[in-house]
Amino acid sequence: MKLPRWLPLCLFPLAGFAAEARPQDLFWKNLSALCGTAFEGRVVEGTAPSDAAFREQRLVMHVRACGENEIRIPFHVGSDRSRTWVITRTPQGLRLKHDHRHEDGAEDKVTQYGGDTAAAGTAGRQNFPADDFTAALIPAAATNIWTLMIEPGKMFGYGLRREVEGRRFRVEFDLAKPVAAPPAPWGG
């Protein structure tokens, strides 16, 4: 069957329309744009007594390693270089894991906890409810929801909510003022 000569003209207006990017892809793009830079932050919300120790330390995040499907962000609390946030692309969205190491690089017994996005989120905010591995590893964290937030050029935020206890913790980093990159995290 021969197609009419005018058919391509009817389809031409659709040629410029690309599939709309998913919120997780836009979030990933915003986060990837920070690769190689470090930023100082401060606790803006902390409801547990242990949060006071974070307020007294210099807090630095370093978007240290960016790959096609994984971004690693060491989070330094004073001289403690044990924490790294690991964000990974999954077929359904994004995953956040907490990689905790000892000074010798060995994994802590409480490590690799976190969760996957359960909803699309936005280009500036993604929520990660605790997964089954986390619930088994840290029963008190079974209801945790971690949130990563980004306002390009302004702020990156890391937050924790534990609704059952009314627990809240949030650190915000000033993206307008990069700082010198800190030493490598323990184990990395």
C-alpha positions, 0 to 999 in steps of 0.5 A: 500500500502506497502512503499519501505524499501529504502524510509526512506533513501531518506528522511533522509537527509532532517531530519536535516533541520529546518524551517529558522527563521523569521527575527522578531524571530531572532530580538526577540531572540537578544532582549530577551538576554538582559533581566534584564540588563540596558544600558546608551545611548546618542542622536546621531541624533536629529533635533528638538529643544526639542531634546537638553533636551535629550542631557543634561540628563542621558539616561538609557534603562532597558530591565526589563520584558521579556515574551513569547510575550511581552518585556517591556523596560523602557526608563529613561531620567534623573529622568523622569521615564514616558516612557516604550517601549513595544514590542509585538509579533503579528501573522504578526510580531512585534508591538511597543507601547509607554506606557507613565505614570505620577508619580502616575502611571496613563496613560498620555493622549498621550500614547499607540501610535506606530505601527506594522512591515510592512515588515520582517526587519532583525535580527538587525533592525525592522521598525514600521510605525505609526498605525491608533490609533497613527494617530488619537491620534497625527495627526502630527505623522501619518507618523512616522516610529520608528526603533529599532536596535540591534547589539548584544554585541555592540549597541541598538538603538531607532530611529524616522523618520517623513519624511514629516517634515524631523524629525529625532531622534536617541538614541544609547545605549552601550551594551558592558557596562551594568549599574546598573538597575534604579528604576522601571518606573512610573506605573510599 
